[in-house]
Amino acid sequence: MVLRPGDGARLRALTRSSSAPAGHVQRARMVLLAADGLPNAEIGRRVGMTRQTVIAWRARYEAGGIGALAELPRSGRPPVIDESAVITSTLNPPPDGLGVTHWSARLLSDHLTQGGMPVSFAEVARIWRDWGLQSHRAETFKFSTDPQLEAKIRDVVGLYLDPPVNAVVVCVDEKSQIQALDRTAPLLPMRFNQAEKRTHDYKRHGTTTLFAALEVATGKITADACYQRHRNGEFLAFLKQVTKAHPRVKLHVIADNYATHNHPNVEAWLARNPRITMHFTPTSASWMNMVEIFFGIITRQAIRRATFTSVADLIGAIRTFIDAYNQRCEPFHWTKTADQILTKANRQKTSDTRH
């Protein structure tokens, strides 16, 4: 067989391709072996085909070139899937008789038929991927009903994005009910191909409350974890500690709407200390208080996987972590403007979508 001009290089590239269909690669090998002068029987033995199949594909190449080596359209009408029916079923809850709260792809495929034939699981999964449907996932949300929502958002975000000159901005909150958990068996350390292991059961030796203040400009933490409760007296004591840590400057304190933060005792003390100004996040918007980010960090890095034999042991570990954290801390940078937050909140409130 004589190859068409330029086909030799293209056929050899096709045989080396890792993404070309296996059948296409096999036919390219047949044509190249035929061009080398091998008999049809030998070609069939090398590629795992019969002599008649080799003859047929040689004839196809001679008639149409490399393009003729591709698969021909198969006879028969391809199955037609009504995607709208699959999507509509997905967006509606399953029948009560199934006793489930949401569809799985396999359950929906068993439930649907089109043209008297069941819809395959693979087709349901493909349609879900194409349309971004994720029936297995569920997220939570909550809208703030604070009548001063916009004013508080603009106040807090303004402190983050444009802090006052010659003043310090701190985010204050408490993380309550931190448990001193002691595992009932020694920790099994990490090994090659084996994660660290610990028992699921534990002994509880008490709890403590961590009060923390995050300095927005530097990321440094002022904290105290020796409180067993978090009432207005403990909050006021910690607020005095934060004030001493930032003397002789205007101090802007961001806090959430927990009742102790605006207790009459706290308000009376603030009235006697005018250099301190309290700023409150909207209700149901504690995520705007950046000290919550630090609480997540200390939980992951120092508390969740640790073992404590007493509350004093827990408090010591928290203080050690904070001392080390302040040596390497960096400020968190707020990026959303008040207008962006309010636009998203208003869009979610007025949305009529069911999904």
C-alpha positions, 0 to 999 in steps of 0.5 A: 500500500502507498500512503497519501502524501503527509499521511505517514507522519499523521498516522504515526502521531495517531498511534502515539496519542493517549487521547485518541479512540482505541479503535482509531489507533488500531486502524492507523497501525493496520495502515502503517503495517500495510504500507511497510509491505506486511501481508494481511494475515500478519497484520491481523495477528499483530493488531488482534484482528481477522484478515477480512477486517484488515482488508476492509480497513485497507480498502476504506483508507484507499478510498477516503484517506485518514478520515475514513478510519473514523467510526461511521454513524450507526443505524437506528435512532439515538435515544432522546432524553427529555431533560426538562422532565428530569429537571422538573422532577429534581426541583420537586420533592420526592413522593411521600411514599418514598419516605426520603427528603431529597432525590439521589440520581439512582433513586430518580432514575428508578422513578422516571420512565420516558417512552416506556423505558427507564431513564438511566442513572448515567443520564440523570447524573449527566443532566445534573452536572450540566445544569448544576443541580446538587440535590445531595447538598443543603445550605443554611441561611438567615436574614437579619431583621435588624431595623438598623441593618444598613446603618450598622453594616456601613458603620462596621465596614467603614471601620474596616476599610477606612479606620479613623486616624490616630485610633485603634479598632478592635473586634471583641467577642467570647468563645464559650463552653470550650471543653477540656477533653481528655481522651480515654487512650493515648494518641496514635501518632501519624505514620507513613500511610496512616493518619493520626488516630485518637479514640472517639470517647473522652472524659470531660474535665470542665469548660472555660470561656475565651474572651478575645480582642483582635486588633484590626490593623495588626492582627494581634490578639488580647485575650483571657481564658480564665472565665467560667461564665460570660455575663456582663461582669466578665465582659466588663472586666475583659473590656477594661483589660483591652482598654489597658492594652491600648492606653491613651488612644481613641478605642473603637470596639466592634462587638455583636448584639449579645445582651451582655455587650450592652448591659446597663453596667457596661453602658454606665462604664462607657459613659465614664470612659468617652475615649471608648466607642462601641460598634455593634454588628447587625443581628444574625451577622456575627460573621462581620466580627473578624475575631470569629476568624481567629476563633476558627484558627485556634479551634483547628490548630490548638483545641480540637485535636488536643488532649487536656487533663484539666481546665487549667491545662486547657487555659495554659494551652490557649495562652501558649498558642496566643503568645506564639500566634502574636509573634507571627500574626498578620492582619485580616483584610476586609474586602467587601464594601457595604454596598456590595453586602447590602446589594446581595442581602436585598437580592436574596430577600426578594428572590422568588426562586424555589431552588 
